[in-house]
Amino acid sequence: MKEVEIKIKIGSAQRVLEQLTQQGCNFSDPVVQDDTIYVPLSETVLPARAGINVLRIRQQEGKILLTLKQSDIANHLSKIEKELEISNVLIMDEIIRLLGFHEISQVKKQRRKCTLQNYEICIDEVENLGSFLEIEKITDETPSVVQEQMLHLLRDLGIDAKERVELGYDVLMVQKHGY
């Protein structure tokens, strides 16, 4: 199973939220996610090369999640993703560093989610980057086919996908701010 997504830069999170709510989306309350991203010591830039493991520690609502992501060779927004809850961020950070990884990026965002059909839709307000819409699906289907279906759904909902972003927030943060 892979996570397949599309990310779109949006001007107004509130406007898109209202637009999707009118289409029947029932969004969650806002959740703050504070992410620290790690890559192997051999990696000095993002995005990491395809096939390279990227680790993330996410702190959210009193929970701490460790996630491993590995990008597809052909598509950076199609990834193997494995996630588990951990209990101690400091010890996990130390383990990650002892395994030969270093911190490369930090991302803090406020996220609201809903489910529409078999997709998860997120409206993210990312500190120092702006507002984004993500639509994603965990699937074994061909990523390019799933992404085309997502674009079709967004068009049907009246969402303009012209500001499509092909990179993750961690990469955008490094490119824009150097961290």
C-alpha positions, 0 to 999 in steps of 0.5 A: 500500500502507498500513500498517493496525494495531490497538493495544491497551494490555495489563497484562502483556506477559509474560502476552500473550507466553505466551498467543500463544506457546501459540497457535503464535507464535514471537517474536523476541528483544527489540529496542530501538527509539529513535525521534525524530519530526518534523513540519512547523513549521506543526504544533504538536500531535500527531496531525498533521492527515490528509495531513501528512507525519510523519518518523521516525528510528529507531535499532535494532540499529546500523541507522538508518531514516528513515520517512515516514508520512502518516495517512489522512483517516478513520483515524489507524492507516491510513497511507502508509508509506515507509522507507529505511536511512540511514547518518548520524543527525546529517546526516539530522536536519540535513536534516529541519530544513532541510526545515522540520520540527521534533522533536515527540516521542521514543519508546523501546521494547523490541519483540518480533515474530512473524508469524501468518497474514498479520499481524505481531504486536508486543509493545511495552514503551514507556518511560514509557507501558506495554505494548502489543500491535500487530497490523498488515498492509501492504495495499491492502485497505479499512482498516476491513475489515482492522481488523475481521478483526484484532479477530476474530483477537485475539478467537479468540486470547483477547486482550481488545481493550477497551483499544484505543488509536487513537493512535500512541506518539508522540502518546500520549507528547506527550499524557502527557508533553508531549514 
